[in-house]
Amino acid sequence: MYGKVEGTEFVELDPQFRECVVGHARVERLWTGGRWLEGPAWFNQGRYVLFSDIPNNRMLRWDEASDSVQVFKNDSNNSNGNTVDAQGRLISCEHLTRRVVRTEHDGSTTVLADSYNGKRLNSPNDVVSHSDGSTWFTDPDYGILSDYEGKKAEPELPCQVYRIDTNGRIEALISDMSKPNGLAFSPDESKLYVADTGASHDEHGPKHIVQYTLENNNTAVVNAGVFAVCDSGLFDGFRLDNEGRIWTSAADGVHCYSPDGVLLGKILIPEFVANVTFGGIKRNRLFICGTTSLYSVYVTANGCAYG
């Protein structure tokens, strides 16, 4: 279990990367058996990670205490991205129902968003929670392109990034992306980072992360420019640590970027990586969703938030 997983390696591209990793740490494969794993979210009180297996239409739970994986939810409506809000509730993006939902502490479900201006959302992909109580999510069309991760349908809306305020009002804040995907806030929540994976269906499309500045009491954003361009496949989901570094998924593993966009190093994984999150009681354990497997590795960095 704790030996080196074949195909994994730390690649230093800048001396600063040495400060981010533990020299003797090894990538662990915690579980395998999925088809396309996504959306890891750490629940600190229960010491477990929830993650989606989109094509298999289920959500799984890895438990730290027992080091085991169980099915958390069957018929998950092809759930994709997940996060945890300030009250410890699960927020999920569902491809099949084309909505964003919150699971309450009693197990009931609250629909946060399923339409905008009277039209159905495409297939909400990834989601984050702001400390002001708002919920932000991306809505590309991946879940309606075929029946593999949802149900094939014609889009009714452009691919956009939305904000849901504490009163349930939904507003599209970013409308100029090809396929908005992963997103996360900076440690002080003054910046929003969003991946655009338009190159997935257009060889000349974008494959970068864009940085935005939040304005007007976090109700508007200003494009601050491209933060980084992926050199291996596409960026998908990502998270930031307390120092403002971005740890992002890519085709060859996890890439670590400095706050000013310098690629510091990589954690090579023998599968396409879709998403990551920080967990553990010290937020220094990086959980990694590869194509079929859940991995983890301890690092010296600490995630800036759970979920």
C-alpha positions as CSV (number, residue, x, y, z in Angstrom):
1,M,0.0,0.0,0.0
2,Y,2.6,2.5,1.0
3,G,5.3,1.6,-1.4
4,K,5.9,3.5,-4.7
5,V,3.1,3.2,-7.2
6,E,4.5,2.2,-10.6
7,G,4.4,5.2,-13.0
8,T,4.5,7.9,-10.2
9,E,7.3,10.4,-9.8
10,F,8.0,13.9,-8.6
11,V,9.5,16.1,-11.3
12,E,11.2,19.3,-10.2
13,L,11.1,22.1,-12.8
14,D,11.9,24.9,-10.4
15,P,13.9,24.8,-7.1
16,Q,10.8,26.2,-5.3
17,F,9.1,22.8,-5.8
18,R,11.4,21.3,-3.2
19,E,9.6,23.3,-0.6
20,C,6.3,21.8,-1.6
21,V,7.0,18.1,-1.4
22,V,8.2,15.6,1.3
23,G,11.4,13.9,0.0
24,H,10.5,10.4,1.1
25,A,6.7,10.7,0.5
26,R,5.2,8.3,-2.0
27,V,2.0,8.4,-4.1
28,E,-0.5,5.9,-2.7
29,R,-3.2,4.2,-4.8
30,L,-6.1,4.1,-2.3
31,W,-8.7,2.4,-4.6
32,T,-9.2,1.4,-8.2
33,G,-12.3,0.2,-10.2
34,G,-13.9,3.4,-11.6
35,R,-14.6,4.5,-15.2
36,W,-14.1,8.3,-14.9
37,L,-13.5,9.5,-11.4
38,E,-14.1,13.2,-10.5
39,G,-15.0,15.7,-7.9
40,P,-13.1,14.7,-4.7
41,A,-14.3,16.5,-1.6
42,W,-12.9,16.1,1.9
43,F,-15.2,16.0,5.0
44,N,-13.1,16.8,8.0
45,Q,-15.5,15.8,10.7
46,G,-16.0,12.4,9.3
47,R,-12.4,12.0,7.9
48,Y,-13.6,10.8,4.5
49,V,-13.4,11.8,0.9
50,L,-16.5,11.7,-1.4
51,F,-15.9,11.4,-5.1
52,S,-17.9,10.8,-8.3
53,D,-17.7,7.9,-10.8
54,I,-19.6,9.7,-13.5
55,P,-20.3,6.9,-16.1
56,N,-21.1,4.4,-13.4
57,N,-23.7,6.9,-12.0
58,R,-22.5,6.6,-8.4
59,M,-20.7,8.5,-5.7
60,L,-18.1,6.7,-3.6
61,R,-16.7,7.3,-0.1
62,W,-13.1,6.6,1.0
63,D,-12.8,6.4,4.8
64,E,-9.5,7.4,6.4
65,A,-10.0,5.3,9.5
66,S,-10.7,2.0,7.8
67,D,-8.8,2.8,4.5
68,S,-11.8,1.4,2.6
69,V,-14.2,2.5,-0.1
70,Q,-17.9,2.1,-0.1
71,V,-20.7,3.3,-2.3
72,F,-22.1,6.5,-0.9
73,K,-24.9,6.9,-3.4
74,N,-26.1,4.9,-6.3
75,D,-28.2,6.7,-9.0
76,S,-26.2,9.9,-8.3
77,N,-27.6,11.5,-11.5
78,N,-24.1,11.2,-13.1
79,S,-22.7,13.5,-10.4
80,N,-19.5,15.3,-11.3
81,G,-17.9,18.1,-9.2
82,N,-18.5,18.2,-5.4
83,T,-17.6,20.6,-2.7
84,V,-18.3,21.3,1.0
85,D,-19.9,24.5,2.2
86,A,-19.2,26.4,5.4
87,Q,-21.9,24.4,7.2
88,G,-20.3,21.1,6.2
89,R,-23.0,20.3,3.6
90,L,-22.3,18.5,0.3
91,I,-22.9,20.5,-2.9
92,S,-22.8,18.5,-6.1
93,C,-23.1,19.1,-9.9
94,E,-25.4,16.6,-11.6
95,H,-25.1,15.9,-15.4
96,L,-28.2,13.8,-15.8
97,T,-30.6,16.3,-14.1
98,R,-28.6,19.3,-15.3
99,R,-28.6,20.9,-11.9
100,V,-26.6,21.9,-8.8
101,V,-27.9,20.4,-5.5
102,R,-27.1,20.5,-1.8
103,T,-27.4,17.5,0.5
104,E,-28.7,18.7,3.8
105,H,-27.6,17.2,7.1
106,D,-30.8,15.2,7.3
107,G,-30.1,13.6,3.9
108,S,-32.7,15.6,2.0
109,T,-31.8,17.4,-1.3
110,T,-32.2,21.1,-2.0
111,V,-32.0,22.2,-5.7
112,L,-29.8,25.3,-5.9
113,A,-29.9,25.7,-9.7
114,D,-31.4,23.9,-12.7
115,S,-32.2,26.8,-15.1
116,Y,-31.3,30.3,-16.0
117,N,-33.7,32.8,-17.5
118,G,-36.2,30.1,-18.1
119,K,-33.8,27.7,-19.9
120,R,-32.3,24.5,-18.7
121,L,-28.6,24.5,-17.7
122,N,-26.3,22.4,-19.8
123,S,-24.5,20.0,-17.4
124,P,-23.0,21.7,-14.3
125,N,-19.5,20.5,-14.0
126,D,-17.6,21.9,-11.0
127,V,-18.6,23.9,-8.0
128,V,-17.0,26.0,-5.1
129,S,-18.4,27.7,-2.1
130,H,-17.4,31.3,-1.1
131,S,-17.3,32.4,2.6
132,D,-20.0,34.9,1.9
133,G,-22.4,32.0,1.4
134,S,-22.5,32.2,-2.4
135,T,-22.0,29.2,-4.6
136,W,-20.1,29.3,-7.9
137,F,-20.3,26.7,-10.7
138,T,-19.3,26.1,-14.3
139,D,-21.7,24.8,-16.9
140,P,-20.1,23.4,-20.0
141,D,-22.0,20.9,-22.2
142,Y,-20.0,17.7,-21.6
143,G,-22.9,15.9,-20.0
144,I,-25.3,16.5,-22.9
145,L,-22.9,15.7,-25.7
146,S,-23.6,12.0,-25.4
147,D,-25.3,9.5,-23.1
148,Y,-22.0,8.4,-21.5
149,E,-21.9,10.9,-18.7
150,G,-25.5,12.1,-18.8
151,K,-28.2,12.3,-21.5
152,K,-27.6,13.6,-25.0
153,A,-29.6,16.8,-25.6
154,E,-29.3,20.1,-27.4
155,P,-28.0,23.0,-25.3
156,E,-30.4,25.8,-24.4
157,L,-27.8,28.1,-22.9
158,P,-24.2,29.1,-23.8
159,C,-21.4,27.6,-21.6
160,Q,-21.1,30.0,-18.7
161,V,-19.9,30.4,-15.1
162,Y,-22.7,31.2,-12.6
163,R,-23.0,32.6,-9.1
164,I,-25.8,31.7,-6.7
165,D,-26.3,34.2,-3.9
166,T,-27.7,33.4,-0.4
167,N,-31.2,34.2,-1.6
168,G,-31.0,31.7,-4.4
169,R,-30.6,34.3,-7.2
170,I,-28.5,33.0,-10.1
171,E,-26.4,35.2,-12.3
172,A,-24.1,34.4,-15.2
173,L,-20.8,36.2,-14.5
174,I,-18.5,34.7,-17.2
175,S,-19.9,34.1,-20.7
176,D,-16.8,34.3,-23.0
177,M,-15.3,30.8,-22.3
178,S,-15.5,27.9,-24.7
179,K,-15.9,25.2,-22.0
180,P,-15.5,26.5,-18.5
181,N,-14.5,23.6,-16.2
182,G,-12.6,23.6,-12.9
183,L,-12.7,26.6,-10.6
184,A,-11.3,27.7,-7.3
185,F,-10.7,30.9,-5.2
186,S,-7.4,32.3,-4.0
187,P,-6.7,32.0,-0.3
188,D,-8.1,35.5,0.4
189,E,-11.0,34.9,-2.0
190,S,-10.1,38.1,-3.9
191,K,-9.4,36.1,-7.1
192,L,-11.2,33.4,-9.0
193,Y,-9.4,30.9,-11.3
194,V,-11.3,29.0,-14.0
195,A,-10.1,26.4,-16.4
196,D,-11.2,26.5,-20.0
197,T,-11.0,23.1,-21.7
198,G,-12.3,24.1,-25.2
199,A,-9.4,22.2,-26.8
200,S,-11.2,18.9,-25.8
201,H,-13.4,19.3,-28.9
202,D,-11.5,21.9,-30.9
203,E,-7.7,21.3,-31.5
204,H,-7.3,25.1,-31.6
205,G,-9.4,25.7,-28.6
206,P,-8.2,27.0,-25.2
207,K,-6.4,24.7,-22.7
208,H,-5.6,27.2,-19.9
209,I,-6.6,28.7,-16.6
210,V,-7.8,32.2,-16.5
211,Q,-7.5,34.5,-13.5
212,Y,-10.3,36.9,-12.5
213,T,-10.5,39.6,-9.9
214,L,-13.6,39.8,-7.7
215,E,-15.3,43.1,-7.5
216,N,-18.5,44.8,-6.2
217,N,-18.7,42.8,-3.0
218,N,-17.9,39.6,-4.8
219,T,-20.8,39.9,-7.3
220,A,-18.8,40.7,-10.4
221,V,-15.5,39.6,-11.9
222,V,-12.9,41.3,-14.1
223,N,-10.7,39.2,-16.4
224,A,-7.1,39.5,-15.3
225,G,-5.7,37.3,-18.1
226,V,-4.4,33.8,-18.7
227,F,-2.7,32.4,-15.7
228,A,-1.2,29.3,-17.2
229,V,-1.4,27.1,-20.4
230,C,-1.4,23.3,-20.0
231,D,1.6,21.5,-21.6
232,S,0.1,18.0,-21.2
233,G,-3.5,17.5,-22.2
234,L,-5.9,19.8,-20.4
235,F,-6.4,21.4,-17.0
236,D,-9.6,20.2,-15.3
237,G,-10.1,20.5,-11.6
238,F,-7.7,22.2,-9.2
239,R,-7.2,23.6,-5.7
240,L,-5.0,26.2,-4.1
241,D,-2.8,26.0,-1.0
242,N,-2.3,28.7,1.7
243,E,0.6,30.2,-0.2
244,G,-1.5,30.8,-3.4
245,R,0.0,27.9,-5.4
246,I,-2.3,26.1,-7.7
247,W,-2.3,22.3,-7.8
248,T,-4.1,21.3,-10.9
249,S,-5.0,18.1,-12.8
250,A,-3.4,17.4,-16.3
251,A,-3.0,14.5,-18.6
252,D,0.3,13.3,-17.0
253,G,-0.7,13.9,-13.4
254,V,-0.8,17.0,-11.1
255,H,1.0,20.3,-11.9
256,C,2.0,22.8,-9.3
257,Y,2.2,26.5,-10.2
258,S,3.5,29.4,-8.2
259,P,1.1,32.3,-7.6
260,D,2.7,34.2,-10.5
261,G,2.1,31.3,-12.9
262,V,5.5,29.5,-12.9
263,L,5.3,25.8,-13.3
264,L,7.2,24.5,-10.3
265,G,6.9,20.8,-10.7
266,K,4.7,17.8,-11.4
267,I,3.5,14.7,-9.7
268,L,3.3,12.1,-12.4
269,I,0.4,9.7,-12.2
270,P,-0.1,6.8,-14.6
271,E,-3.6,7.9,-15.6
272,F,-5.3,11.1,-16.8
273,V,-6.1,13.1,-13.7
274,A,-9.4,14.9,-13.5
275,N,-9.5,16.6,-10.2
276,V,-7.8,17.0,-6.8
277,T,-8.5,18.3,-3.3
278,F,-6.6,18.8,-0.1
279,G,-7.7,16.8,3.0
280,G,-6.5,15.2,6.2
281,I,-6.8,17.0,9.5
282,K,-3.9,19.3,8.6
283,R,-5.0,19.8,4.9
284,N,-1.6,18.5,3.8
285,R,-2.8,15.4,2.0
286,L,-3.5,15.8,-1.7
287,F,-6.3,13.5,-2.9
288,I,-6.1,12.8,-6.7
289,C,-8.9,11.4,-8.9
290,G,-7.2,9.6,-11.8
291,T,-9.3,8.0,-14.6
292,T,-10.0,4.8,-12.7
293,S,-8.3,5.2,-9.4
294,L,-8.2,7.4,-6.3
295,Y,-4.6,8.4,-5.2
296,S,-3.2,10.4,-2.4
297,V,0.2,11.9,-1.4
298,Y,1.3,14.0,1.6
299,V,2.9,17.3,0.7
300,T,4.4,20.2,2.8
301,A,1.7,22.6,1.4
302,N,-1.6,23.0,3.2
303,G,-4.8,23.6,1.3
304,C,-6.4,26.9,1.8
305,A,-9.9,25.4,2.3
306,Y,-11.6,22.1,2.7
307,G,-13.7,20.8,-0.2
